[in-house]
Each structure stands twice: as C-alpha cells, then as structure tokens.
Amino acid sequence: MRVLIVEDQARTASELRSGLVNAGFEAVVATTVEEALPLAQSGVFEALVVDIMLPGRSGLELVEVLRAAGHPVPIIILSAKGNLEDRLRGLDAGADDYLAKPYSILEVVARLRTITRRAQPILAAPVQVADLIWDPARRSVARGGKRIELTPKEYALMVLLLEHAGRVVPRSQLVKAVWGIEGAVDANAVDVQILRLRRKVDDPFPLKLIHTLRGVGLVLEPREAD
C-alpha cells in the first residue's frame, strides 16, 4: 500500500515513514499542502496521513480541498491537537480517522489497514453526460471513446462539474474545490484552468458541454454553445 505522509517536522516524518515501511507500506513524505495536493490528486496513493499544523495552509485545508473535489482517498489526521472539538473539526472536514500525538505507530498501521479495507468495496459507478464518461474507479475521463488526459487541477474541476451535471456551479465553489481558498487565487488563474479544460473536453467536438453563466458560474450539460 502506498501512503502519503504530510508532515513538516523532519524527525516526526522520518520516524513515521520508517514505521510504515517496516510494516510493509510504501511511504512518501510531503511537508506542505502545496507539495502534497498534486500528489494526493494523482491517485497514486491509497491513503494519506496528515498533520494539521503545517507551514502556510493547514492539513485541514488539504482534507477539505480533496473532499470538495470528490477525492475518496482514505485520510488519517495525526495532530498534537487532541481535544474533542479538534477531533470533531477534523472528522467534519472529511478525515476518516483522527489520532492525537503522541501515538503508537502500531495503532497508526492498524487504523490505516482498517480505513483502506473499508474504502475498497466502495466503487462509484461511471457517470455519463452525452458522450463524456467519467469512471471514478479508474480516475479516467473519456469523450467519444477516447481518454482525455487531465492535469490534477483540470481533473478536480471536471469532477466537480460532473458531480453537479445540469446544475450551475458557482465560481466560488469551483475555486474552493481546486485551490481551497478563494481569496488566494487570481481570477486569471481560474479562467486559465477553465479554458484549458474546455480545449480538451469541448474543442474537438461539435456538441459543447461546458457553458458559462456570466457572473454566476459554470454548468455541464449538452446544449448549444454560448
């Protein structure tokens, strides 16, 4: 099993990684949300172990961004913040489990195996809009029978539109799903991601699926071009 450890304290990360490797896991360490997000979105890892207190954006924000984008990867939060309010906040953000520091590596291993077993049988059915098909189990998007290669941000944006097919997705929700914090994202960056997604999903085909409601957001549905 491949596990992504998101921890900025070098000693803690090293001890955790060694413990997981000794238990038979493959483990990779990221030290910030910016470093961890594309790795988590890649679909390479079967589970995440996330610290809350990270430099810059917090581990909770990482969990929220992944869940808002529809990523089902099992997540355990490991944190020095261990009171009831903190644990509830972590679980409400979308974590599958929460362990307070100090913890036993044996318990971390046991809980990782539990949440990954729990997640394995849950395979969402493919979603289809016109000739666009999203297969969540394979993390693939195809149109006209051909797979579309998407970057992590493009994939997160595409998944959000597919999950809300036929409904308008506000721009603020698009930003939160892909970047996490609306205020931290330049408006041009959002437009660039939308443009790139359109080029891949719509430009090669006569029927357009991604439509803009100016001042409101985007909608995914087969209809005449804007």
SULSULKA-V82748 format. One record per run of one state. SS is the DSSP state (alpha for helix, beta for strand, coil for the rest). FROM is the first residue (numbers start at 1). TO is the last residue. Records with the same first field share a line. If there is no record, write none. Layout:
SS = FROM-TO, FROM-TO
This chain:
coil = 1-1, 7-9, 23-25, 31-32, 42-46, 52-58, 69-73, 80-83, 94-96, 101-104, 121-126, 130-131, 136-139, 144-145, 149-151, 164-168, 179-181, 185-186, 202-207, 214-216, 224-226
beta = 2-6, 26-30, 47-51, 74-79, 97-100, 127-129, 132-135, 140-143, 146-148, 169-170, 208-213, 217-223
alpha = 10-22, 33-41, 59-68, 84-93, 105-120, 152-163, 171-178, 182-184, 187-201
